[in-house]
Amino acid sequence: MSEFLTDMGEKKELLKKMIKMLHEGADVGEMKALFKKEFGNVMPHQISMLEEEMIREGMPAEEVHRLCQLHIDLFQESIEQAKLDVPEGHPLFILMSEHRSLLSFARELVEKATAFIDKKAPSLVREIGTLIGFFKESSVHYLREENVLFPVLEKYGVTQPPKIMWMEHDAIREIEKNLYAAYDALEKNSDAESAKKLQSAGIQLAEKLADHFFKENNILFPTSHKFFNEDDWKLVTQEFSDIGFMSYSPKSGNAVAEAGGVKLERDTIAFETGNITLEQLSCVLDTMPVDFTFIDKDDVVRYFNNAPDRIFVRSKAVIGRTVQNCHPDKSIHVVNRLLDEMKSGTRNKAEFWIELGGKLVYISYYAVRNKAGEYLGCLEVTQDITDIKKIEGQKRLLD
């Protein structure tokens, strides 16, 4: 990773010193003037690498997250001179196009909510409802970034910018919840008070998206473009297609069906309880009506099945990634506690159940051990038990 900073020479240490001064409260205007005097263009990937290096040297990651905007202010002119240029259909082209659409929808929603406060026209409620639908579709946009783009970046040692962006995704989701609740109230009551709440949530969302999309378009995406190779982009293209797009997403490039794929050999595997070919085993696991994910003893994701109607999105890009980096910061302490207890032998199973999109989802974790009791890893199993929970009596015959 450090090879991407060597071209900055001795200037690197001065730049790091300036960033630390910003964190200690130095005037942003004075730092910008010093930056302009001492430096030429600093590329977006170098910003990412500098932040990574400072965290390795002891600066708390939370501090870097909190003051990320100051770094952007400092580098703004350099960032704006390094605009990303990718061909139509490229994964980054799709993400940036979706950014433009979502920001436009947010601003349009604020305009229509404001107009309703004055006119109370029923047609405006319907038009706002269409925009609300667009935002609900956008969940796949964030899932593509979190489950595909972020893991590949991590492979190149870029861990902090994705963590910051994931935190901001969670903040966007919270704002959207408030937006949807305000719209439900407006649809039910058609009153100015509900419209004002919708307007306020819309303004908050528009401001958050503008700030967030600027960081991704000008730092995260150029960093990806700098590091990813052709095979990475083939994988990203395929995985994006697997997760899906919004109705207003631009058309993607040709998906590469072979990306990340492995041709299975018809080797027979001998178990104590019988024999099965590798192909048969793979198909059996993918037919199971539950989601499996296996994390090895070093907390690395090694396998997941392609169950029908998966509950949680999984991407091939997570293979080889630590499970801690597959979760937002706010839940990592729970993940670590669970795995530590399994490794120590004090726990063999953990179970949770949550309501998700009208479904009751049962999530369980099992310590995987060999016959000697040695810990080999953890198996996560997720199942939709909504219909199972409704079962009563008996059913003995096939319909």
Number of C-alpha atoms within 10 A of each C-alpha: 13 12 8 14 17 12 11 15 9 9 14 16 12 14 19 16 13 19 23 15 14 18 17 9 9 13 10 16 11 11 17 17 11 14 18 14 9 11 14 10 14 18 21 25 21 20 22 19 22 19 23 21 16 17 16 11 9 8 15 11 16 12 11 22 16 11 13 16 14 15 17 18 14 22 19 14 14 17 22 13 12 15 13 17 10 13 10 14 15 17 25 23 20 21 23 19 15 20 22 13 14 22 18 13 20 24 16 17 25 23 15 19 27 18 15 23 17 10 11 16 13 11 10 16 19 12 14 23 18 13 18 18 11 18 18 14 14 18 14 16 19 18 20 24 18 23 21 24 28 25 25 23 23 18 15 12 14 23 19 21 25 21 21 20 21 20 15 16 21 13 13 18 16 12 16 19 13 17 22 18 15 22 24 15 16 23 17 10 12 18 14 17 14 21 27 18 19 27 26 18 24 25 18 17 25 22 14 18 20 16 13 18 20 15 20 18 20 21 23 23 21 21 23 21 16 12 16 16 10 8 11 18 20 20 24 29 23 24 24 24 18 14 16 13 21 15 10 13 17 18 14 17 16 12 16 16 13 11 17 15 11 7 7 10 9 11 11 13 12 10 8 5 6 7 11 15 15 15 14 14 14 14 14 12 16 17 14 14 15 22 25 21 17 23 24 18 18 11 19 19 22 17 16 21 19 21 17 12 11 16 15 9 15 21 22 19 20 25 18 16 18 18 20 17 18 16 14 15 13 8 10 15 10 11 13 14 11 19 22 13 14 23 20 11 14 10 14 18 16 13 12 10 14 12 11 10 7 8 13 17 17 17 18 15 21 18 23 20 17 9 6 6 9 14 18 17 22 25 19 19 17 21 19 22 15 14 9 9 9 7 9 7 4 6 8 5 5 4 4
